[in-house]
Structures are given as structure tokens and as C-alpha cells.
């Protein structure tokens, strides 16, 4: 079975790749103990002539929570997975050199660009299961994702797993993000022979720096009102994706799964977590959407990003992101990481 991951040099894609390449406990060797040659024709053995220099990017095993996630990908405690790992892992990226270290561990690295459909067909050749990680090009996502799906079908990929977002329904205040996910889901279902949709909740990781700054000054500025959401850790989403890709049973084909954190949190809950970690009281200051965006700009975010984050909190306030499940625990055998843990370990 050959598994491919798109966006493999990105944060989520790389985490999933790390999990699939991890050594089973007690294994005398690893998937990466053999060198391999990707479509670029580059040697994947460290130090071999023409081999790209190893990347300095952190390995999943070096990041907090990754030890548990590595076990998850091997099926530790995950019913039905049987601990299966891919015979071959294909990593598709626009930046092959960034994955030299994973190539040295046995991954096949192939160049692939969502704006080059013909190149994607070649990148997906021989792949049985594909993790389609959504791109970060908000203005081109719909076209890019459609081209990637069509390329996967042309290449003969049998099962496409797509990383979507919670509740991509019409009218969401962050429609510039959710509309593309909804369009991709609608294209995926009729196109792919078999499919699974992972609707990842909002990544807590992205906001940890802002939350820690709020804790340091003892004041959390927010526009989420009384809204609550189940913030999720990125590595938990990676563990779920890896578990599905490595599961030979096919029991998740045709399913849409909400991947969330362990509990719904309001502003007061978040403030309490910040106060506990900082050892000081944290005041909650509720503001309107414009004031929230201005506050984020003052905290150093670019204006467009600040507007998006403010709109995201508005969506939380209006109840768009209230999904909460136990999917992480059901698929990995361990509970999802709470925000309090992320605040202390990253």
C-alpha cells in the first residue's frame, strides 16, 4: 500500500509524514533504513552524491505530544488499525529539498504543485491512499483543490482523505475559508472512488503566542462573547489522519469526521487556563469586532490576518464552531490534548 501526503513540507503534512515513518516499538530497523529515489531522481541516502542537504526543520518526535501521536499512527489502542504502516510513503511538495531528512529515512519525495495539474498526475502515480492537505492560497483554493482531485482520479488513487474545517456551511463569517472547504467537499464526494473528510476544529497552536502574551499582561481581549469552541492541537489532527491512512480496514471510507479538542471552551474558561499557567489573575475584556482587529494589529499581526482572526472569533460568538467529539481518542487511543497543556508545552 502506498500512501501520499500533499503539502508535506507544511506543518500538518510533515507531522503526518513523521508518524507514518516512525519505528514500531522494538523494531530493529525503520522505514527510513533504506534509501529511496523519488521522481526527481535524487539519491535519498544521506551524503550520497547529489543528495539534498538535510533540513533543519523539527521532527514530529521532537515536538510536544508527538510521542503519543507516533503510537497513534501505529495503531496503539486504535481499534481496527492493526498497527499497519505504509510500505511506501510519498511526500508531495513544492519544496523537495525541505524534506531531505525524511527522504533519508525512506520517504519518496516528489515535486508537486497544485497549479500544475499534469505534474500532480505524475506525483500521484502508484498511490493507493492520498492525504489532500488544503492549501494556504485562499484566493485559489477552490481551483487548486479541484485540480488536485482530478489529478488523483487520473492517477488511479483509490482513497482520498481531505483536511477540511468544522461546519463549512454558507453564511459563516469566515466564508473566505469555509466556502472553499465546502466546495472541495462537494467536488470530492462524486469524484473520488473512496473518500474520507476530516473536519478539523480551529487549531489552538496558531493562537498560543497571542494567548501567552495576554497572560503576561493579565488581560485577554476577545470578541467571542459567550461563544464556545473545542480548540484542537495540530498534532492531534495529524495523529487522526495518520491513523486513518494506516488503517487497512477501510472502515472510515465515506465518513465525515469532526476532529476536535476535548472540551468546549468559552472566554472565561480560556482566561482561567491562562491564569493557572501564569500564576496571576487574567481579566477578560470583551470588545467589538473592529476593536478586536485593531488590538491584534497592535499585537503585531498583519491587518489582513487580524481581520480574519477577529472574524473567526465572531464565528465562535455566533455559534458556528460548537462541534465537539471524541474522534481523537477513538482513533488514537488517547484523549485530545487540552488547551492548558498546549500553553505549557507548545
C-alpha positions, 0 to 999 in steps of 0.5 A: 500500500502506498500512501501520499501526503500533499503539502508535506513540507507544511506543518500538518503534512510533515507531522503526518509524514513523521508518524507514518515513518516512525519505528514500531516499538522494538523494531530493529530497523525503520522505514527510513533504513533504506534509501529511496529515489523519488521522481526527481531522481535524487539519491535519498541516502544521506551524503550520497552524491547529489543528495539534498542537504538535510533540513533543519526543520523539527521532527514530529518526535521532537515536538510536544505530544508527538510521542503519543501521536507516533503510537497513534499512527501505529495503531496503539489502542486504535481499534481496527488499525492493526498497527499497519504502516505504509510500505511506501510513503510519498511526500508531495511538495513544492519544496523537495529539498525541505524534506531531505531528512525524511527522504533519508529515512525512506520517504519518496519525495516528489515535486508537486504543485497544485497549479500544475495539474499534469505534474500532480498526475505524475506525483500521484502515480502508484498511490493507493491512499492520498492525504489532500492537505488544503492549501494556504492560497485562499484566493485559489483554493477552490481551483487548486483543490479541484485540480488536485482531485482530478489529478488523483482520479487520473492517477488511479488513487483509490482513497482520498482523505481531505483536511477540511474545517468544522461546519463549512456551511454558507453564511459563516463569517469566515466564508473566505475559508469555509466556502472553499472547504465546502466546495472541495467537499462537494467536488470530492464526494462524486469524484473520488472512488473512496473518500474520507473528510476530516473536519478539523476544529480551529487549531489552538497552536496558531493562537498560543503566542497571542494567548501567552502574551495576554497572560503576561499582561493579565488581560485577554481581549476577545470578541467571542462573547459567550461563544464556545469552541473545542480548540484542537492541537495540530498534532492531534489532527495529524495523529487522526489522519495518520491513523486513518491512512494506516488503517487497512480496514477501510472502515472510515471510507465515506465518513465525515469526521469532526476532529476536535479538542476535548472540551468546549471552551468559552472566554472565561474558561480560556482566561482561567487556563491562562491564569493557572499557567501564569500564576496571576489573575487574567481579566477578560475584556470583551470588545467589538469586532473592529476593536478586536482587529485593531488590538491584534494589529497592535499585537503585531499581526498583519491587518489582513490576518487580524481581520480574519482572526477577529472574524473567526472569533465572531464565528465562535460568538455566533455559534458556528464552531460548537462541534465537539467529539471524541474522534481523537481518542477513538482513533488514537487511543488517547484523549485530545490534548487540552488547551492548558497543556498546549500553553505549557508545552507548545 
